[in-house]
């Protein structure tokens, strides 16, 4: 039976990304899997976190996942630097535009009161304002795009680190299990060795006892043998005397 990549704790977003294949869904429209509601605001952590979880197309997610840690770090630094620089420039431009707008508004009010006010001049100013607004929108979209890329790179790095931590924990658990198994085997071997040594001690004691009995018996036999020799010598001596007589 083929194993499914979907885990028991996977969210809809996890399933959306894990089941993606370019052949099956490569041309389908990307629809971020969010739990955001229309009433949510970004003044609390959960909605703001949900906003950054699954906004990117699976194809780009796979592309970023294939990068090395150094590549992700490089992309993060470059994106962060460009985002901050763009934000700084946008603020400066906004202040300049605000000042220019204030001056132009004052001039506009003065011109409005003057006799030289004309419809074509008003249309020209409206077109300029629309072009300025369009430019600001394009710049803001670019900033948002880079910010999303930076956030995704950060999220990918966090996922990689979490996976590494889980792997290390598994290795530690395996080592602890092996350690306990080895300790149990060593204890069993020590107990077996102690039992064997005790049996050897008993065997040595028995052999020593037999040895002492053999020594005692040998000494007794030597005494008896010596007595027999003395007896035989005495008999031989008596016989010689009898022969001589």
PyMOL commands that set and color helices and strands:
alter all, ss='L'
color gray80, all
select helices_A, chain A and resi 12-18+22-25+45-53+58-65+69-113+119-244
alter helices_A, ss='H'
color red, helices_A
deselect
rebuild
show_as cartoon
